[in-house]
Amino acid sequence: MSAVEAELSVWSPEALDTLLPWCEARGIGFLAAMPLGNGFLTGTLTPGEGFEPDDMRARHPRFTAEMMAANQPIVAGLRRVAARHGEHVTPAQVALAWVVAQGRHVVAVPGAKQERWVTENADAARLCLSARDLTEVSGLPRAQGSWE
Ligand SMILES: NC(=O)c1ccc[n+]([C@@H]2O[C@H](COP(=O)([O-])OP(=O)(O)OC[C@H]3O[C@@H](n4cnc5c(N)ncnc54)[C@H](OP(=O)(O)O)[C@@H]3O)[C@@H](O)[C@H]2O)c1
């Protein structure tokens, strides 16, 4: 086994508890799936926004208008950290930089259909979060809404 792929993001950090250390101890890479929380952590989605019927978020408990509103403090925290790094740094880039900062064996695999997102996400590799930034992001409120 050379790599394990599983979900890891600011609002779904459970892999940090056992899976990441397990991979690290064995020299196995970790591919962080859904590192942008299916787009929520980018701050570009608005509560109540409709999703296409074939989009899994249309039926997902964390993407109801109520839960998206309840989880806005997470996006606000990412925005706060982004602002410290310059006006062009985005919450998406902070979310990705936080993921890859979790270990040298961690790679983020954000999904993006638009070229501008791909460029923005690739540029996140140059964003170096400070210890204060990392602590602040790790300490953001736990996400509300089940994640199935
Ligand atoms: N192993 C597993 O359990 C598992 C499960 C699910 C997914 N995955 C893998 O994980 C990868 C990512 O998952 P995902 O695509 O579902 O979730 P994601 O990467 O967390 O989020 C993707 C969503 O964010 C949007 N987005 C991407 N970059 C953005 C940016 N910079 N600003 C604003 N919005 C942005 C995309 O919009 P657009 O649609 O407009 O591009 C898309 O809606 C995929 O390659 C998938 O194969 C693995």
The ligand as a MOL file (V3000), in Angstrom:
LIG
                    3D

  0  0  0     0  0            999 V3000
M  V30 BEGIN CTAB
M  V30 COUNTS 48 52 0 0 0
M  V30 BEGIN ATOM
M  V30 1 N -12.1820 8.3690 -1.1920 0
M  V30 2 C -13.2710 8.9690 -0.8630 0
M  V30 3 O -13.9040 8.6070 0.1090 0
M  V30 4 C -13.7670 10.1320 -1.6630 0
M  V30 5 C -15.0700 10.5770 -1.4940 0
M  V30 6 C -15.4770 11.7080 -2.1890 0
M  V30 7 C -14.6030 12.3660 -3.0080 0
M  V30 8 N -13.3470 11.8970 -3.1820 0 CHG=1
M  V30 9 C -12.3880 12.6050 -4.0490 0
M  V30 10 O -12.0650 13.8240 -3.4160 0
M  V30 11 C -11.8550 14.8200 -4.4030 0
M  V30 12 C -12.5430 16.1120 -4.0060 0
M  V30 13 O -13.8850 15.8850 -3.5750 0
M  V30 14 P -15.0680 16.8590 -3.9380 0
M  V30 15 O -14.8340 17.4530 -5.2790 0
M  V30 16 O -16.3170 16.0930 -3.7210 0 CHG=-1
M  V30 17 O -15.0330 17.9700 -2.7880 0
M  V30 18 P -14.1150 19.2760 -2.5100 0
M  V30 19 O -12.8260 19.2040 -3.2220 0
M  V30 20 O -14.1170 19.4570 -1.0400 0
M  V30 21 O -15.0170 20.4660 -3.1110 0
M  V30 22 C -15.2670 20.5890 -4.4660 0
M  V30 23 C -16.2860 21.7170 -4.6460 0
M  V30 24 O -15.6670 22.9550 -4.3510 0
M  V30 25 C -15.7330 23.8170 -5.4590 0
M  V30 26 N -14.4330 24.5060 -5.5380 0
M  V30 27 C -13.2310 23.9340 -5.7730 0
M  V30 28 N -12.2530 24.8540 -5.6520 0
M  V30 29 C -12.8730 26.0310 -5.3490 0
M  V30 30 C -12.4090 27.3500 -5.1130 0
M  V30 31 N -11.1120 27.6410 -5.1220 0
M  V30 32 N -13.3200 28.3150 -4.8340 0
M  V30 33 C -14.6460 28.0410 -4.8090 0
M  V30 34 N -15.1590 26.7920 -5.0060 0
M  V30 35 C -14.2680 25.8110 -5.2930 0
M  V30 36 C -16.0120 22.9560 -6.6560 0
M  V30 37 O -16.7590 23.7200 -7.5510 0
M  V30 38 P -16.9460 23.3140 -9.1010 0
M  V30 39 O -17.8570 22.1390 -9.0940 0
M  V30 40 O -17.5530 24.5550 -9.6940 0
M  V30 41 O -15.6160 23.0180 -9.6380 0
M  V30 42 C -16.8170 21.8160 -6.0560 0
M  V30 43 O -18.1960 22.1660 -5.9620 0
M  V30 44 C -12.3620 14.2840 -5.7150 0
M  V30 45 O -11.2360 14.1520 -6.5530 0
M  V30 46 C -12.9810 12.9430 -5.3790 0
M  V30 47 O -12.6260 11.9540 -6.3320 0
M  V30 48 C -12.9230 10.7930 -2.5150 0
M  V30 END ATOM
M  V30 BEGIN BOND
M  V30 1 1 1 2
M  V30 2 2 2 3
M  V30 3 1 2 4
M  V30 4 1 4 5
M  V30 5 2 4 48
M  V30 6 2 5 6
M  V30 7 1 6 7
M  V30 8 2 7 8
M  V30 9 1 8 9
M  V30 10 1 8 48
M  V30 11 1 9 10
M  V30 12 1 9 46
M  V30 13 1 10 11
M  V30 14 1 11 12
M  V30 15 1 11 44
M  V30 16 1 12 13
M  V30 17 1 13 14
M  V30 18 2 14 15
M  V30 19 1 14 16
M  V30 20 1 14 17
M  V30 21 1 17 18
M  V30 22 2 18 19
M  V30 23 1 18 20
M  V30 24 1 18 21
M  V30 25 1 21 22
M  V30 26 1 22 23
M  V30 27 1 23 24
M  V30 28 1 23 42
M  V30 29 1 24 25
M  V30 30 1 25 26
M  V30 31 1 25 36
M  V30 32 1 26 27
M  V30 33 1 26 35
M  V30 34 2 27 28
M  V30 35 1 28 29
M  V30 36 1 29 30
M  V30 37 2 29 35
M  V30 38 1 30 31
M  V30 39 2 30 32
M  V30 40 1 32 33
M  V30 41 2 33 34
M  V30 42 1 34 35
M  V30 43 1 36 37
M  V30 44 1 36 42
M  V30 45 1 37 38
M  V30 46 2 38 39
M  V30 47 1 38 40
M  V30 48 1 38 41
M  V30 49 1 42 43
M  V30 50 1 44 45
M  V30 51 1 44 46
M  V30 52 1 46 47
M  V30 END BOND
M  V30 END CTAB
M  END
